[in-house]
Amino acid sequence: MGRWRDGRGRLTVHGDGGVVAVVPLEVATSYRARTRGLLGRDGVDGALLLSPASGIHTFRMRITIDVAYLAGDFTVLAVRTMRPGRLGLPRLRARHVLEAEAGALAGWGVEPGARVTVEVDEPGRAAAG
């Protein structure tokens, strides 16, 4: 993993038979973006990756979310569903946290032991017209 910036990309979930899902991803690496997270939103298109992060809270959130704690190599350590107003305890080995609408992670095959990869769009790489 290189040094990322806040932005967009894709999350690929890998299973025993290959790629299970590819979903849109928001990446939050700055303190401000990680602190804001999904606060005040009514939903999310795809998932949000907080990096670095080892724990989260859902105070002032409007929606119930799925949370996946990821090791440094992007192996899923644990998955939890959290209602608004909760404090998630930090996971000792977690280096990244993935958030999505409740039920989404299971549908994408994100479960303990699964591997994910992250591809981040480079800013300024728009097609020339």
C-alpha positions, 0 to 999 in steps of 0.5 A, a space after each residue: 500500500 502506498 500513501 493514499 489521499 482522500 478520494 474514490 476507487 474500487 474495493 475488490 473482495 476475493 473468495 476461494 473461487 476468485 473475485 466475489 464482488 467489486 464495489 465503489 469505494 470512498 477513501 478517507 485518509 486525512 484526519 478530517 475525512 476519517 472523523 467525518 466518515 458517514 456522519 450525517 448521511 442517509 446512505 452510502 454508494 458502495 463502501 467507505 475505507 478509513 485508513 489508518 483506523 482501528 476502531 469507530 463510533 456511530 454517534 450522530 449517525 443516521 443509519 445502521 452500518 456494517 463495519 469490517 476491521 482489516 489487518 495491514 494486508 487487507 485480511 478481514 479480521 472481524 465484521 460487526 453491524 452497528 446501530 447509531 449511537 454506539 462505540 466500537 472498541 478498537 481492534 488490536 491488529 486492525 489497520 483499516 476500517 471498512 464501512 457500508 450500509 447494514 447488510 452490504 458486506 455479507 452480500 459482497 462476501 466480506 467475512 472474517 478471513 476474506 481478503 480485499 484489495 483496494 484500487 484508488 483512482 489517481 486525481 487528474 487522470 481524466 480522459 482528455 477530450 
